[in-house]
Each structure stands twice: as structure tokens, then as C-alpha cells.
Amino acid sequence: MRRRHITEEDVLATLRRPLEEKHDFENNSYKLYGHTGDGRKIYVAVKDTTWGTQDPVIKTVVEVS
């Protein structure tokens, strides 16, 4: 399996304008879905207590297959 790079710009764009937002109660986070510059779908998991603040805490970034 090949590992592909997700840029900081991709993550910041997803945080600014997520395509979809899901609250993950089990992991105390929000999953924010977006796309990379080359069209791959990603989600950015953000700590739920910091989502909606000026400085959200990012838990993980994952490419969705």
C-alpha cells in the first residue's frame, strides 16, 4: 500500500469549509470531511471541545477510500 501526502493546505481548507460534519461521540471528536487539491476525499478529526473555536485541536487526518 502506497502512502500519499496530505498537505497542510488541504487540512486547513477542510477546517474552513467542511463538506460534511459528523460528531463522533465515542471518540469525543468531530469528523470533518473534505477533499485534497488532487480530489482525494479526506477527513480531519478534531477534538469536540475545541471545534468551533479559533484554534481547534486536530487529532488525526485520514484519506477515505
N, C-alpha and C positions, 0 to 999 in steps of 0.2 A: 504494500500500500504506500503510495507516494504522499508525502506531507507537503501541503501547499500553504503559502504565506497569506495571512490576512493582515492588511495594513492598518495602521492607527487611524488613517483617514476613513477606512471602511467602518471601524468601530465607532468613531465619533459621528459619522453620518447616521448610523443606526440609532445612536443615543438621541440625536437631534430630532429625527423623524422616523420612528419605527413603523414598519408596515403592519405589524401585529404585536400585541402586548398580552402576555399571559402571566397571571400570578401563580407561582409555584409555592403553595403553602407548605409543602413537605420540606422544601429546601430554603424556606424564608427568602425567596428571591422573586424577581420579575424576569421573564424571558422576553427579550425584545428582538423581534425578527427583522431582518433587512437583507440587502444584497451587497456583494463586493463590487468593485469597479468593473470586474470582468463577468459579472452576472451570477456568481455562485451565491446560494442562499446561506445566510449565517444567523446565529442568534447570539446575543450578548446577555449573559446572566448578571443581574445587578442586585445587590443586597436590598431587600424590600424596604428597610427603614431609611435608605438613602435615595431611593428612586423618587424623582420629583424635586430633589434639591439641586443646588448649583454644582455639587461635587459628588455624583453617585459613585459608589464603590463597586467596581467591576469584579465579579467572582470568576468568570470564565468566558471564553469566546470559542464557539464551535461551528464548524461547517456542517450544514444539514444536508444529508444526501437525498 
